[in-house]
């Protein structure tokens, strides 16, 4: 019990939080228990040598004083990206260490990935405009390492500043704004939102900043690294494409739908790409878009039947070929239930759904999911904004009643 002593009372009442479920399939653990301010938005990868590495952002000063006092904790200047490692064969996580910390500016939304050359990428946002502006002032950045299979912070070999310029972006925003204006549920506020989108296209800072990462990058068949992004000034998504290890960058056309953010991109067995989105337009559903040209262009996003309370989601293709989406299985504002859904028909239907955790009134959100080489599925998520929780289970557990 001492390792869980600082976790919320509600979480302690859940049997799975004791470390393993009754069947012995699902394991659960907190990465740390000491106070680290507000802790959120994790990302997990398995390294080439079989270690697990997790990143998250945290507010380094839990006292709530100092510069930007009164601002949201996740936008204060001491917000940094930290991480922890679990070595191959180990049962304990390392002590947290700092991965990235821009002086006097908050770093948010880390996304980890391993590229085709076996290099570690850390993609994240640095908020330039706080406290007056927040997510809309995000500058997208990436760090790359060849020396990360060791204790502590990786040695970063390269860095990239990513300023997306999706082709035809101004026209895409204008068309999406018009769809918002003439779409169902027209109100004065809806019209004002459409006007704000149009005004954004005249502001070069709003077009080039505000691009937030959240989910894993995807390695394409030719080795290109696809980085999912969304511009939170207009709530529209596009993909950054890193060619030749980041020596050259291009950008996809925007997904031609407003109100979809934090895309998670997967590749189906036939090579088709799908992007799944957090809802930011009030449908209460995870949305999906498709690309048949390796992420260069995308179809309009359409709602799935997966509930979403405008919370983070992530999708992967499992070894079996099934598509898995981890999401808050709710349509209100609550994020106290986190579930995994499976589709065996390319995302058309989701007949298998399993609750990972549900404690009324608690908060479990912003999942990151991978399937390790041994077949186990690993999910990390924010546990009441106080710690990062790691659960793992075999794929068969999802289908077990």
C-alpha positions, 0 to 999 in steps of 0.5 A: 500500500505505501506506493499507492498512498498518494493516489486518489481514494477512488482509484484505491477502491478499484480492484485492478488498481491493486496491481492485477485483475481477478483473472490475472490478465490486466496489470496496473501500476502508477509510474510514480506517487510523489507530487509532481504538480499537474501531470498529463498527456502521456505517450509510450513506446517500446524501444528496439531493445525492449525497454518501455519509455513513457513521456508526459508533461508536468507542472514542475512547481506544485505550489501554484505560485510564482510567474503566471500565478492564476493561470491554468497549471498546464500553461505555466512557464514551468511546465516541462516534459518528463519521462520514465523508463522500464528496462527489459525484464524489469518490474519497476519504473525508473525515477522520472527524468526531464526530457525537454524543458524550454526556459520560461515557456511551457512544453506540452503534448509529447508524442514519442515514436521510433522511426525506420532507422531505429531513432527515437523522436520526441515531438511536442508543442512549446506555447509561445503566447502564454499567458495571453494565448494558449494552445493557439500559440503552439510551436511544434518541435521535435527532438531526435536521438540515437542514444536513448537505450540508457538511464536518464535523458536521451542524448538528443542528436538533432532538433526540428522546428515544424511550421506547417504550411498545408497546401490550400489551407486558406481555401480549406478553412474557408470551405469548412467555415462555410459548412459550419455556417450552413450546417445543421444547428445554425445559431448566432454562436455557430455563425460567429464561430465560422466568422472567427475561422475566416478571420484566422486565415488572414493571420499568418501567426494563427495559420503557422502556430497552434499546430498541436501533436498528441498521438504517435507518429506513424512510419509509412511504407517508404520510411517517411514519418507521418506526424499527426497534427491539428491547428487549434486556432481553427480546429482542423487537422493536417499531417507533417511528413518527415522524409529522409530522417527529417532532412526534408519536410512536406505537409498534407492537405488539411482534413476538410472538416472543422471540429476534429483535433488530435488525430491518431493515424493507423495503416490498414493491411491494404495500405489505406490510412485512417485517422481517428479524431477527438471531437471538437464540434459537439457530435459526441463521437470519435470521427474518422477520415481516410487517405489512399495516397499515403497521407497526402490528402484526406476524406471529410471526417465522419462520426463513428459510433464510438462515444467521445466527450471531447477527450483524447483518443488513440488508435492502433492496428493489433497483430491480429489485424483488428483496429483498437481505439482507446477512448473515454466511452462517454458523451457528456463531460465526464472522463471517469471511464476509459475503454478499449473498442475493437473492430475487425472490419476496418473500423466500420463496426465496433462489436467488442468493447471493454472497460479498462477503468471506471470510477465515478467522479474520477478522471482517467484520460488522454490514453496512449497505446502500443502492442509490444513485441511479446503481444501484450497491449500497453496503455498509459493515461492520466490518473486524476492529473496526479500521476501516469498510470500504466496498464497492460493486458493480452489482446484476448483480455479485451474479448473476455466477458 
